[in-house]
């Protein structure tokens, strides 16, 4: 009986150490502001035709990058006929700087009900305001405002 009690204490101690290590790892990965994000997300201003101005855009920080990535993951797939017919409000590129390759390119429309996205000819997405669209719209609008200021100055 004493042997079983000792074995349980050892198992509980090991589980406690593992739980503390996992919690510390989560805190580290969620709060590492000194390191650049793994993905580089840049939002530019369309200039007519296929031209896009990224010169005034800032690379998004960790929180903004996380919001955009999770927003893209959670966006609903829609048909092309559901997309707005106007020119896009913004264009977004997601890349890994070391690779020098753009992995994701999307046109973005900011609408009252949410954010609409088009990537290529086949991927059409909608992110409602209730499910992260509002946060993504704020990030996109901030980048658009930076581009607008460059024309005023």
N, C-alpha and C positions, 0 to 999 in steps of 0.2 A: 504494500500500500504506500509506503514511504517512497519507493522508487517511482511510482506513477505520479505522485505529487511533485517530485523533483523534475520529472520529465515535462510536466505541464508548466512549471515555472520557467524552464528553459525555453519552451516553445513560445510562451507569452512574451518573454524577454526578447527573443528573436523577432517576433511579430512587431513588437513596439519599436525596435531599432529600424526595421524595414519601413514602418509607417512614418517615422520621423525622417528617414532618408528620402522617401517619396515626397513628403510635404516640402522638404527643403529644396528638392529638385524642381518642383512645380513653382515655388517662389522664385527660384533663380531664373527659370525660363520665362516667367511672366514679367519679371522686372529687370531686364538686362538692357538698360537704356544706353550704355556706352558702346555697345556693338551695333553696327548697321543691320537693318533687317535682312533676312535671307533673300527676299525677293525685292526687286526695285520696281515700285509702282509709280508711274508718271502719268499725269493727266494734262492733256494739251487742249488748246483752243483751235477749232477748225477755222480755216481761212479761205474757204471756198474751194470747190473741186476736191482734190485729194490732199491739199496742203494742210498741215497742222503745225501750229506754233507751240513748241515745248520750251522755248527759251526762258520764259518767266516762271515755269513750273518748278515746284520744289518736289524732291523725292519724299514720298510719304514716310512718316515715322512708324515705329512698331505698332502703336495702337491703330493708326489709320490703315496701315497695311493689313492688319488682322481684321479690321472691320470690312475692308473691301474683299479680302479673300473669303471670309465666312459669308459675306453677302452674295458673292458669286456662287458659292456652294449651295446656299439656301434659296436661290432664285428659282422661280417657276419657269418651266419651258412653255413657250407659247408659239403660235404660228406666225409666219411673216405678215399675214394680213392684220394681225393685232397691233403691230408696231406703228408708232406715229409716222405720218407721211412727211413731216417737215425735216429739214436738215438737222443732223445731230447737234446737241449742245456742247459735247465734249468728246474727246477720243482718249482712250486709256491703253497704255502698254504695260505689260508685266514681264519682267525679264530677270535673269540672274546676271549681274554685272560681269562676273568672271567669265561667263560663257560668251557674252556679246551677242546673244540670240534673244529675240523677242518671242516669248512663249505664248503670250496671249495678247490679242489686239481686239479692242471693242469700241464700237460707237455707242454713245450714251445720250439718252434723252431724259431730261428732268421734267416730269409731269406732276400735276397736283396729287395724283393717287399713288405715285411711286416712281421708281427708276426703271427705264426700259433699256435693254442692252442688245446689241447685235454683234456677233462675232463671226466673221466670214459669211458664207452664203447659207449656212444651215442651222446655226445656233442662235435662237432668239429667246431672250429671257426677260422676265418681269419680276422686280423686287418691290412688293407693296410696302407702303410706309410702316405698317404694323409689324413687319418682319425684317427690319433693318434698312428699308429704303430711305427713310428720313435721315439716318446717320450717314449713309452713303451719299445722299444728295448734298448734305452739308459739306462733306469732304470735297466733292466735285465742285460745288459752288465756290468754296474757298480758293481752289486752284483757278477757276475761271476769273474770279476777282483779281487774282495776281496778274493774269494775262491782260485784263482790261486796264489795270493801272499802268502797265507798260506803254499803252498808247496815249495816256493822258500826260505822262511825264515827258 
